Amino acid sequence: MKKFARETGSTNSLRKPIKSALRLGSIALALAAMQSPAIAVDYLWKGNWGNWEDANQWTLLGVPGSSDSVELAGGASWLSSTRAVGSLKISGGRLWGDGDLTSGSLDFRTGTLGGGGLASTYPTGFTTVTGTALFDGTRSQEVAYQHTLTLKGSSTWTAGGGTINGTPYGGSIINNATFTVLGTGSSAANSSKSLRSPDAAGGGSFVNNGMYLRDGLGVTRAYGFENSGKVQILNGTFQMRDSGSSAGQLQVNKGTELSFYESSATVSGSIINQGLVSFDRSNVFLTNTATLNGDVNILGGIVRNDSINTLNTLSLTGGQITGTGHLTVTNLDFKSGILGGGSLANTYPTGFTTVTGPAVFDGAKGQSVGANHTLTLQGKSTWTAGGGAINGTPYGGAIINNATFTDLGTGSSAANSSKSLRSSSAGGGGSFVNMGSYVRDGLGETRTYGFKNAGLLQIEAGTFAAEEGFSNTGTVQIADKGTLRTSFTNAGHIQGTGRVDTGSINNALVNNGTIDPGTDGGLGSLTITGDFAAGTNGVLHIDLATGGLSDQLIVTDDALWNGELSVWATPGTELHLGDVYTIASFGKRQANSSFSSISWHGLSADQFAVEYTSNNIILRVTAVPEPQSWVLLLAGLGTLGFVARRKAKR
């Protein structure tokens, strides 16, 4: 029995240290668990406002470690240290503070990263995702002021009409990998999702250093978008708003749109455009390193272009393109707005736009080519019917037409129905230089300022009113229904069967070029309403035919004769003794003036008497050559001279 008692006592003495050791082990394990769990577990924030480091704020006893899964569903967790977790899920609440959290993945349903109440001082914090990130497109997520979310793995923004960083005081999102936007799920024009909303106090930015893929239906509105990587618009519309920049590549696929809307972006990289690039109520700067192509639509605002680019179609329905750049455009659709110039307070940059194909100007609206800008038209141009104006504002630039420009009139026969081609200004104006063919057709009148014709001005119908600054070194052809209204000094060729209206009986058409009544194909009368003065270098060209038929110049008021009378016989002309040709009529002959010289083509001076009456100039046939001489004369001189003259006119 004693032996048994001793053994029992010995056993009890061994149990005491074992129990103590177990207690110490349990405490050690608990403490270790509070610091960093050895295995991956799921931690849920309890939903209070508290410190990330406070183990009591988590559903498990301890603080999440680098292999753990963490979820915030409500409340606010303040992080002021450097931490790492395996995965982060935010389905509500806020993670903020001046700490730095690295997560293997992110599932962002709704809630806030960073920031704080409006009355708080915003801490500078960081969240870095090394793997995949998922943003719920049906809800809203916020990266608040002074917080930076860096995405190093593949990210997806699912379909829906939600927002990322959609409240004021936004922070920054930096994408260093691939960020895929799946659109709104709706094709409606107003179906949109937003990437950072603006605020008067300032907002954040989305910085794309990697690949940004915009896919799916609807519109994505991006505020403060800064691109140094590549943006590819696969479907839908990507809309850059507010401030932003792109030094990287913006790729617009066929059927998609890149829209600068109420934007103040700077583009120094490339826009590879197979769809549509639009500018609406924006102030966008294309630097001299920017590249742009494809179809471009200017809806409003100012686009400053300092680059040299070639576009397929340029449509202007408002706004302004200014800058020192040069745009070469295949097609121009000019409804309204301004090419070139700037605000009155600015120095006007020298810029150029060249249209190689068709150009259409909306005659019902107004278009302007501003100061120091040159628009060159190398393809067929049409100015549709209406009462609008081209270059209708002060400080106009230059339009150079090298092809065919068709002006379709006003569409109204009323006398005061008119359209304007460059308005004058006390500050100086521009010019329209016609090096090709300008065809004025249709009803009403076109008032022009600074029109310089060095090609063919063809007035088929209506009135072409050259109010000031008109010059002609080319050819003006006036059809029966056409009127050229101006008083100027002609240095070119004026021909036709219409009318030159000097605007007043006290105004004169001064001719130092050639006045040629009739047409290439036949005889005719050209009427000058007002005064006419033939200069020393002026030529009056008159064609004769058989039986007293000839061209005729009709002057309704005073006429002063000088220069050369050039008389041509049409092929087959037969003269008869006593035939009378009235080649000019007028209200009054000034100072008993007469031509300083007369040239005869296919004719002989000794066949005619030139008579100046009080109201007419008459050529009277006084001699007829022998038949054989006549035939030789016409064959040798008349026909060849007539053909040479007509070729020269063309």
PAVEXGU-979242 format. One record per residue: residue in one letter; x, y, z of N, C-alpha, C in turn. Coordinates in steps of 0.1 Angstrom, whole numbers, plus 5000, padded with zeros to 4 digits. Layout:
<pts>
AXYZXYZXYZ...
</pts>
This chain:
<pts>
M500849885000500050005000500850125000K501950125008502850245008503450264994K503850154989504450164976503450224966F502250184966501250234957501050384960A501050424972500850564976502050644970R503250594971504350664966504250684951E503850584944503650594929502650694925T501550694933500450794930500950934932G501750954943502251094945503251134934S503951034929504951064918504251104906T503051044903502251074891501751214891N501151244903500651384905501651494903S502851464908503951564906504351584892L504151484883504551494869503451574861R502151554866501051624859501051774860K501551824871501551974873502352044862P503652004860504452074850503852054836I503251934833502551914820501452014818K500652034828499452124827499952264825S501052304832501652434830502152454816A502752344811503252354797502152374787L501052304790499952304780499352444781R499252504793498652644794499552734786L500852724788501752824781501752804766G501552674762501452644748500252704741S499152694749497852744744497952904742I498552964752498753104752499653144740A500653074738501553104727500953084714L500152974713499352954700498453074698A497753114708496753224707497453344703L498553374709499353494706499853494691A500253374688500753354674499653374664A498453314668497353334659496953474657M497053554668496753694667497653774658Q498853724656499853794648499853754634S499953634630499953594616499653444615P498453414611498053274610498953194600A499153074603500052994595499352934583I497952924583497252874572496252974567A495752964554494853064548493453054554V492953164559491653164565490853284559D489553284561488653394556488353484567Y488753614565488453714575487353814570L486453844579485353934575485354044585W485454164580485354284588484054294595K483954324608482654314615481754434611G482254534604481354644600481454764609N482354774618482554894626483554984620W483655104626484755194623485855164633G486955124627488055074636489355064629N490355004636491754994631491954854625W492554844614492854714607493554624617E494454684625495354604634494554554646D493354594648492554554660491954424657A492454314663491954184661490454164664N489954254673488554244677487654284666Q488154354656487254404645487054294635W487754174636487654074626486853954632T486153884623485353764628486253654634L487453644630488453554635489353624645L489853554655490653614664492053634658G492453754654493653784648493553884637V494653914631494754014620495053934607P494453964596494653884583496153894579G496653784573497953774569498053764554S499253734549499553744534498853634526S498353524532497753424525496253414527D495753514535494353514539493453584529S492153544530491053614522490353714531V490153834526489553944534488354004527E487354024535486154084529485654204538L485454314532484754434539483354444533A482454434542481054444538480354574543G481054644552480454764558481354824568G481054944573481955014582483155074575A484155094583485355154578486555094585S487555054578488754994584489955084581W490555134591491755224590493055144590L493755154579495055084578496155194578S497055174587498255274588499555204588S499555074584500855004583500954934569T501954864566502154794554501754644556R500754604548500154474550499954404536A499854274537499654194525498554084528V497654064518496653964520496553884507G495953764508495853674496494853734486S493653774491492653834483491853934491L491254024483490454134490489154144482K488054134490486754154485486054274492I485654364485484954484490483554484485S482554454494481154454491480354564498G481154654504480554764511481554824521G481254944526482155004536483355074529R484355094537485555174533486755114539L487855114530489155084535490055214532W490555264543491255394542492455404551G493055514551494255534560495455564552D496655574559497855614552498755494551G498155374551498955254550499055204535D499655084534499955034521499554884521L498554844513497954714513498254654499T498854524499499054454487498154324487S497454304477496554194476496854114464G496653974465496853894453495753904443S494553944447493453964438492454064445L491554114436490554214441489154184435D488154174444486754154439486054284445F485854384436485354504441483854514437R482954494446481554494443481054644445T481154694457480754834459481454874472G481655004474482355064485483455154481T484355184491485355294489486655244493L487655284485489055274489489555414491G490055444503490655574506489655674510G490255804512489355914515488855914529G487755984530487056004543485956104542G485456144553484356244553484856374548L483956464543484356584537485156674547A484856664560485556744570486956694574S487256574569488556504573489656554564T490856534570492056544562492356414555Y492456424542492556294534493856234535P493956114541495256044542495755994528T497055984527497655924514497855774516G497055694509497155554511497255484497F497655354498497955274486497355134487T496755094476496354954474496954904461T497654784462498254724450497654584448V497154554436496654424433497654364423T498254254427499254184419498654084409G497454044411496753944403495554004396T494453924395493253964388492454064397A491754154390490854244397489454244389L488354234397487054234391486254354397F485654434388484854544392483454514387D482454524396481054494393480454614385G480154594373479654694364478254744367T477554664375476154704378476054794391R477254814397477254894410478255004408S478555064419479555174419480655144429Q481855184425483055164433483755304433E484355334444485055464445486555444450V487455504443488755524448488955674452A488855694464488655834469489955914470Y489856034473490856134473492156094480Q493356114474494656084480494955934480H494055844475494355704475494655654461T495655564460496055514447495855364446L495155324436494855174434495755144422T496655054424497555004413497154864409L496854844396496454714390497654654382K498154544387499354484380498954354373G497754314375497254194368496054224359S495554124353494354144344493154184351S492454294347491254354353490154344344T488954324350487654324342486654404349W486054494341484854574346483654524339T482854454346481754374340480654474334A479754414326478754494320477754554330G477354674327476354744335476554894334G475654964341475655114341476255174353G477155114360477655164372478855264370T479555294380480755384380481855324388I483055354383484255344391484755474395N485055494408485455624412484455734409G483155704412482055784407481555884416T482255924427481856024436482956134436P482656244442483656354442484956314450Y485956394448487256384454487956254451G487956214438488456084434489956074435G490455954437491855934437492355884424S493355794424493955754412493955604410I493655564398493755424395494855414384I495855324386496955304377496855164372N496655154359496655014352497954994345N498554884350499854844344499754714336A498554664334498454534327497354554317T496254474318495154474308493854504316F493154614312491954654318490854634308T489854544310488854524300487554574305V486854664297485554724300484554664291L483554604297482554524290481254604286G481354734287480254814283479054814292T477954864287476754884296475754764294G475854694284474954584281473654644274S473754764270472654824263473154914252S472454914240472854984229472355124228A471455164238470855294238471955404239A471755514232472755614232473055674246N472055674255472255734268472655624278S472855504274473255394283474755404285S475155444297476655474299477055424313K478355404314479055384327480155484327S480455524340481455634342482655584349L483855644344485155614350485555754356R485255774369485555894376484756004373S483956054382483056174380483856294384P483556414378484256534382483656594394D484356694399483856774410484556904410A483857004415484357144415485657154424A485757064434486957064442488156994436G487956934424489056854418488756704419G489256634410488956484410490256414408G490156284405491256194404491556164389S492156054387492556014374492655864372F492555824360492755684356493955684347V495055624352496355624344496555494338N496555494325496655364317498155354312N498855264319500255234314500355104306G499155034306499154904299498254904288M497254814288496254794277494854824283Y494154914277492754934281491854894269L491054794271490154744261488654784264R488054864255486754904256485854814247D484954734253484154634245482754644250G481854594242480354594245479654714241L478354724244477454824239477554954248G476855054243476755174251478055264251V478155344261479155454262479855434276T481155454275481955464288482455604289R482155674299482555814301483755814310A484855864306486155864313486556004317Y486756034330487156164335488556154340G489356254336490756254341491556134336F491256084323491955974318493256004312E494355944317495655974312496255844306N496555844293496955724286498455744282S499255654286500655644281500855504275G499855414276499855284270499055274257K498155174257497355164245495855144249V495055224242493555204244493055154231Q492255044232491654984220490154984222I489455054213487955054214487454954204L487054844210486554724202485054744198N484254804207482854824204482454944212G481255004208480655114215481455244214T481255324224481855464224482655484237F483955534235484755564246484855724246Q484355784257484255924258485155984268M486156064263487056134272486456264277R486356284290485756404295486656474305D486356594308487156674318488656674313S489556684322490956694319491456554315G492556544308493056414304494156434294S494756324290495856324281496056194275S496756194263497156064257498556084250A499556024256500856024250501055894243G500155794245500255664240499455654227Q498855534226498055504213496555494217L495755554209494255534210493855474196Q493355354197492955274185491455264185V490855324174489455334172489055234161N488355124165488055024155486855064146K486655004135485555034126484255014134G483355114132482055114138482055164152T483155204158483255254171483555404171E483455464183483755614184484555644196L485555734193486255804204485755944204S485155984216484556114217485256194228F485656314224486156414234484956504237Y484356494249483156564252483356644264E483256774263483456874274484856834280S485856824271487156774275488156884273S489256884281490356974280491656884278A491556784270492656684269493756744260T494956684262496056704254496556574248V496656574234497056444227498356474221S499356394225500656404219501156274213G500256164214500556034208499756014196S499355894193498755864180497255824182I496455864173495055814172494955744159I494855604160494655524148493155504146N492555564137491155574136490555514124Q489855404126489055334116487555354118G487155424128485755454131485455604130L485255664142484855804142485555874154V486155984152486656064163485856194163S485256224175484456344175484856444187F484656574185485056674194483756754197D483256754209482056824212482256904225R482057044224482157134235483457114243S484557094235485857054241486857164238N487957154245489157244242490357144242V490557084230491556974229492757024222F493956994226495157034220495856914214L496056914201496856814193498256874191T499156824198500556874197501156844184N502356894182503056864169503556724167T503456644178503756504177502556414176A501356474176500156394176499956344161T499256224160498856174147497356144148L496656174137495256144136494856124122N493956024120493555994106492055954107G491455914095490155864095489055974094D487855944100486756034100486756114113V486656244111486656334123485456424122N484756444134483656534134483856634145I483756764141483856874151482456924154L481956904166480656944169480557074177G481657114184481657234192482957244200G483257364205484457384212485657424203I486857414207488057444200489057334200V489457294188490557194186491757274181R492757274189494057334185494857224179N495157234166495957134159497257194155D498357144160499657184156500457074149S499656964145500256854138499956854123I500656764116500456744102499856604100N498556604095497856474094496956474082T496656354078495756324067494456254072L493256324069492056264073491256214061N490356124064489456074053488256174052T487556194062486456294062486556384074L486356514071486256614082484956684081S484156664092482856724093482856834104L482356954100482257054110480857094111T480257074123478857124125478857224136G479957284139480157384150481557384154G481857474163483257474169484257534160Q485557504163486657574156487857484156I488557484145489857424144490857534142T491857544151492857644150494257574151G495257654152496557594153497457614141T498757574143499757584132499857464123G499057374125499157244118498657254103H498757134097498257124083497456994082L496157004079495256894077495056874062T495256754057494956714044493756624044V492656664038491356604040490856554026T490356424026489856374013488456424011N487656434021486256484020485956584031L485356704027485056804037483556824037D482856814049481456844050481456964060F481257084055481357204063479957264065K479357234076478057284079478057414086S478857424097479057554104480357544112G480757654117481957664125483057744118I484357724124485457814119486657724117L487257744106488657684103489657794105G490557774115491557874117491257984127G492058084128491858194136491958164151G491358254159491358234173490458344179S490458354192489658464198490358594195L489558704196490058834192491258874200A491458824212492558864221493858784218N493758684210494858594207495658634194T496858594194497658604181497158494172Y496858524160496258424151497358334146P497358204148498358114143498158094128T499158054121499158034106498957884104G497757844099497457704097496957674083F496757544079496357514066495457394066T494457394057493657274055493557264039T493857144035493757114020492757004018V491857024009490856924006491156863992T491456733991491856673979490656623971G489556603978488356543971487156643972P485956593972484756673973484656753986A484156873985483756953997482357003995V481657004006480257054006480057154017F479557274013479357384022477857404023D477357404035475857414038475457564036G474657584025474257714021473257774031A472657694039471657744049472257794062K473557774063474257804076475457894073G476357914083477457994081478757924084Q479757944076481057884078482157994077S483257984084484258084084485658024083V486458084075487858054074488558174081G489058154093489558254101490958314098A491358414105492558484102493758384101N494558414091495858344089495658194086H494458154083494258014079493958014064T494457904057494257894042493557764040L492457764033491757644029491857634014T492457524010492757493996491857383991L491057413981490157313975490657263962Q490957133962491557063950490656973944G489456953950488456863944487156943941K486156873936484856943933484156983946S483757113946483157173958481657213954T480757203964479357243962478957333974W478457453971477857533981476357523979T475657453988474257433986473357553987A472157543982471157663982470857703997G470757833998470357894011470858034013G470558094024470958234026472158244036G473058154037474158154046475358234041A476458204048477658274044478858184046I479858194037481158134038482158244042N482958214053483858314057483158434061G482058424068481158534071481458604084T482558594090482958664102484158744099P484458844108485658924106486958854106Y487958914102489358864102489458734094G488958734082488858614074490258574069G490358444066491558394060491358384045A492058284039491958274024491458134020I490558134010490058014004490658013989I491357903986491857893972491157773965N490557803954489857703947490657663934N491157533934491957493923491157393914A489857373916489057283908487757343904T486657283907485357343903484557363916F484057493917483257533929481957573924T480857503928479557523923478757593934D478257713931477457793940475957793936L475157723943473757693939472757803943G473157923946472258033949471558023962T470458103963469758103976468558023977G468057983965466757903965465557993965S465758123964464658223964464958323953S463858363947463958463936463858613942A463558623955463358753960464658833959A464458963956465659053953466659053965N466159043977466959053989467458923994S467158813987467658683991469058663986S469958653996471358653992472158564002K473358523997474358454005475658534003S476458524013477758604013478958514013L479958554005481258494004482258584010R482658564022483558654030483058784033S482758814045482358944050483559034052S483459164050484559254052484459294067S485559364071485659404085486659514086A486459604096487359714098488759664101G488759544107490059484111490759414100G490159414088490759344077490059214074G490159164062489459044059490258954050G489658844045490458754038490058764023S490258644016489958644002489558513997F488858503986488558383979489258393966V490258303964491058313951490658193943N490058223931489658123922490658093911M491357983912492357943902491757833893G490557783896489857683888488657743881S487557673885486257713879485257743890Y484657863890483657893900482357913892V481357833895480057833887478957883896R478458003893477358053901475958023894D475157953900473857913894472757923904G471557923900470357933909469858073911L468858083919468158213921468958303931G468358423933468958513943470258573939E471058613949472458663946473458613956T474658623952475858593960476658713961R476758763974477558883976479058843980T479958883973481358843976482258963980Y483158933988484159033993485558973992G486459043985487758993984487858883974F486958873964487058763954488058803943K488958713941490058733931489958613921N489558653909489358543899490558543889A491258433890492358403881492058283872G490958223873490558113865489258143857L488258063859486958083851485858113861L485258233860484058263868482858253858Q482058153861480958133852479558163859I478858263854477658313861476558263852E475958143856474858083847473558153850A473258183863471958243867472158323880G471258413882471258493894472358603893T472658653905473558773905474858733913F475958763907477258753914477658893917A477458933930477759073934479059083941A480059143934481359163940481359303947E481159303960480959423967482259503969E483359433972484559503973485759413971G486859463967488059383966488059283955F487159303944487059213933488159243923S488759133918489659153907489459033897N489859063884489658953874490958963865T491758853866492758833857492558713848G491458643851491058523843489958553834T488958473833487758483824486458483832V485658583829484258583834483358553823Q482558453824481458423814480158443820I479358523814478058563819476958513810A476158423814475058363806473858463806D472858433797471658513796471058553809K470958453818470258483831471158523842G472358553838473358593848473758733849T474058783861474458923862475758933871L476759003866477959043874477759183879R477559203892477359333897478559383904T479259483898480459533904480959653895S481659743901482459843894483859823898F484659793887486059763890486859783877T488159763878489059763866489359623862N488859593850489059453845490459443838A491159333843492459303837492359173830G491259103830491158973823490158973812H489358873810488458853799487058843804I486158923799484758923802483958893789Q483158793789482458753777481058703781G480158693772478858643774477758723769T476558683773475258743768474458793779G475058803791474258853803474559003805R474759033818474759173822475859203832V476559313830477459363841476759493846D476459483859475759593866476759663875T477059793872478059863879477459913893G476259893895475659923908475060063909S475460153900474960293899475260353886I474460443881474860513869476060593870N476560623882477760693884478960613886N478760483886479860383887480260333873A481560303871481960253858482660123859L482560043848483359933845484559983837V485759973842486960023835487659893829N487859903816488459783810489859803805N490759723812492159713807492459573803G491459493801491559363796490759343783T489959243782489159213770487759203773I486859283766485459273767484959203754D484259083755483959003744482458963744P481659043738480159003738480058873730G478958793734478658673727479358553734T479258443727479758313733480758253723D481458153727482358083718481558023706G480357983708479657913698478758013689G478658133693477758223685477858373689L477158453682477158593684476158623696G476358743701475458783712475758923717S474858973726475059103732475359093747L476259183751476659193765476259333769T475559343781475059473785475759513798I476159643797476759703809475759813814T475259793826474359893832475159983840G475260113836476060213842477060263832D478160313837479160373828480260273824F480860303812481960213807483060303803A484260263807485460333803486560233798A486860253785487860163779489260223782G490160143788491460183791492360173779T493560233781494560233770494960083766N494959993775495259853772494059763770G492859833770491659753768491359713754V490659603753490259543739488759523739L488159563729486759523726486759423715H486359303717486359193707485059183701I484959193688483659183681483759083670D482758993669482658893658481558943648L481858933635480958963625480458833618A479258843612478758733604478058793592T477458713583476858763571475558843574G475258943566473959013567473859113578G474959173582474959273593474759223607L474959093609474859033622476259033629S476259073642477459083649477259083664D478359073671478359093686478059233688Q477559263700477259403704477459423719L478059543722478259583735477259693738I476359673748475359773751475659843764V475859973764476160053776474960143779T474360123791473160203793473460353796D474660383800474960523803476160573795D477060643801478160703794479160603791A479860633779480960543774482160633770L483260583775484560653771485360543763W485660573750486360483742487860503741N488560393741490060403741490460253738G491760233737492260103735492060053721E491859923720491859853707490459793704L489959813692488859743687489359633678S488959503682489459383674488259323668V488259323654487159283646487459153639W486659043641486858913636485658873627A486058803616484958743607484858603611T483558563613483258423616483458343603P483758213604483858133591482658143583G482858163570481758163560481058303559T481658403565481058533565481158593550E480058653546480058713533479658863535L480458953530480159093531479459143519H478459233521477759293510477859443511L478059513500478259653500477059723507G477359813516476259883523475759813536D476259693539475859623552476359713563V475459713574475759793585475759703598Y476859713605477059643618477059733629T476059723638476059813650476759733661I477959763664478759683673478759733688A478259863690478159913703477060023703S476360023715475360133717475560183731F475160313734475460373747474560493749G474560543761473760663764474360783759K475660793761476360913756477860883755R478460943744479860923742480661033748Q481561003757482261103765483461153756A483561293756484661363751485061323736N483961283729484161243715485261143713S485261053723486360953724486260853713S487360783710487360673699488460583702F488360463696489460363697490760423693S491860383700493160423695493760333684S493160223683493560133672492460033669I492559983656491559883652492359773645S492059643649492759533642491659453635W491959393623491059323615491559183613H490659083615491058943615490058873605G490658833593489858773583489158883575L489459013577488859123571489959223567S489559333560490559433556489959573560A490859653565490459783570489859873559D490259843546489759933535488359883531Q487859783537486459743534485359813543F485859883553484859933563485060083566A483960143569484060273575483560263589V484360323599483960323613483260453616E482060443621481260563623480860573638Y481160683644480760713658479560803658T478360753662477160843663476960883677S475960953680475661003694475360883703N474960773698474560663706475060523702N475860523690476260393685477660403679I478260283677479460273669479060173658I479260213646478760133634479960103625L479959983620480859943609480059923597R480460003587479660003574480559953563V480059853555480859793545480859883533T482059923529482260023518482859963506A483459843507484059783496483959633498V483859553487483759413487484859363478P485759273482486859223474486259133463E487159103453486759013442486558873448P485658793442485358663448486558583451Q487458573441488658493443489458543455S489658673456490458723467489758703480W488358723479487558703492487758563497V487658463488487858323492489158293498L490258343492491558323497491758393510L491158513511491358593523490658523535L489458473533488758403544489458273547A489858203537490458073539491858083546G492558183542493958203547493958273561L493158373562493158453574492058433584G490858443578489658443587489558313595T489558203588489358073595490458043605L491658063601492758033610492858133622G492558263618492558353629491458333639F490258293634489158263643489458143652V489958043647490357923655491357953665A492358033661493458063670492958143682R492058243678491458323688490558243698R489758153693488958073702489757983711K490757933706491657843714492357923725A492758043721493358133732492358163743K491158183739490058223749489858103759R489957983754489757863762490957843771
</pts>
